[in-house]
Each structure stands twice: as structure tokens, then as C-alpha cells.
Amino acid sequence: MPRGAYTAKQERKADHIEKSYEKRGVGKKEAEERAWRTVNKQDKGGKNEGSGRSSSRSAAAKKGWETRRRNGNG
């Protein structure tokens, strides 16, 4: 696992999950692997740039916008 590819919060989360697995009797290496897989699944990978509204609209949003514009509701 490359250091610096994750936020401090993600590293703390992985450490906490790893300790939890170790308490249940899972080996050190396996616990670390499971912890990082869990963090990746929850946070969708490493560092995330911003989490606000996307700058581009989805196809459905574009279609709805065009429909509203045509009908005079936009």
C-alpha cells in the first residue's frame, strides 16, 4: 500500500478496522489487507478531489433540461 495515496482520515479508519480484525483472530497481514479493501470500498479509492456537485450533467439531466426549456418551465 503506497503511503501518501490516502488521506489521514482513511489511514486512521484502516488502522481501526485492522485492529478490529486482529481482535477477532485474523493474522496481521490479512487484517491489514482486509482493512484497506474495506476503506477502498467505502471511500471509492484513494484521495478524492472534492465531493460536491459534478460539473457536467448526466444524459438524463440534459434531457430533462432540454424538455423543460422547450416547454417553457426552465
Protein Blocks (a to p, Z undefined) as FASTA:
>chain_A
ZZhiacfklmmmmmmmmmmmmmnopafklmmmmmmmmmmmmnopaadehjbdcfbdcfkl
mmmmmmmmmnopZZ
